[in-house]
Amino acid sequence: MTVTRFAPSPTGYLHIGGLRTALYSYLWARKNGGVFRLRIEDTDLERNSQEALNAIIEAFNWVGLSYDGEVEYQSKRTEIYKKYINQLLESGNAYKCYMSKEELDSLRAKQEAAKQTPRYDETWRPEDGKVLPQIPEGIEPVIRIKAPKTGEIRFVDGVKGDMKFDASFVDDFVIARSNGMPTYNFVVTIDDMLMEMTDVIRGDDHLSNTPKQIVIYNALGVKHPNFYHVPMINNPEGKKLSKRDGAMDVMDYKRLGYLPEALLNFLVRLGWSNKDQEIFSMKEMLELFDPKNINKSASAYNAEKLLWLNSEYIKTVSNDRLIEELKFFDLDLTNYSKKEEILNLAKQRANTLLELKKSIL
């Protein structure tokens, strides 16, 4: 069975890049009669925001992306993570490192001065015949994974193809901090393993995390899921999308008068296509979408295309639906005698629901 997930951090609003990732994951699970899960990666307690969490759920409800089961919260799974950290310690695939912050800072400074890539020097890594330093007083250890020192870390990416990283790309990275809290790459791996993810579709900004996660999968003796790393959405000039370009809160699109179907249609085409087709119903998306057909290159945000799509959806949805949508903008046509005639005329030239409202008043 196909199992996918969307796993945002509640540290800010849900933007369209995240929604596109969620949409791709949703479509692939639903197309295959599988399971789509929503997991909140909230272990960064200092940066988490209840307001951001509420915004994620609100956006999902607005666009109609239904998830299976309860929402999972990483902050409630700490004991599960500790169990697997202890398992790796007992198997010898992880170890305690007592290097102080000052020692780490000094090591990094020396490596940077020598124009070397900063990496842990394995002082506390256990090896046959190696004598470890005496455990210092007053230092709570971090837990490090015992990463491979030779060979390659390889996997097939469903979008990018064969990927290989020299073992030197991954050092003995920290999987649990000195306060006992596990780190991002560790908890993601444990969650994806226990939730039996078969396919992980995410932005290609996570590509560098994948070799680390594969090291953890291998240490646990577990097969990793299929990975699909989706290129970013850029602005028309090919640069990182800013809020001015469209990288705003998903719910801002509702406030600007966009229909959720139009936004989803717009997003599915930002990185995926089916010949020259531009307008897709949800039924067609489910029939046609395959993550293997996601473009390898970044997509360009096109505000005019979104406006055009929205205008097409406004023309084709029912007047009853438009009456309900316009209530959000404080216009209620329910008891207006000529509502059908007015809507039939006004919706032919409106790009947004706000424009529709203005043309009616």
Disulfide bonds with the S-S distance in Angstrom:
none
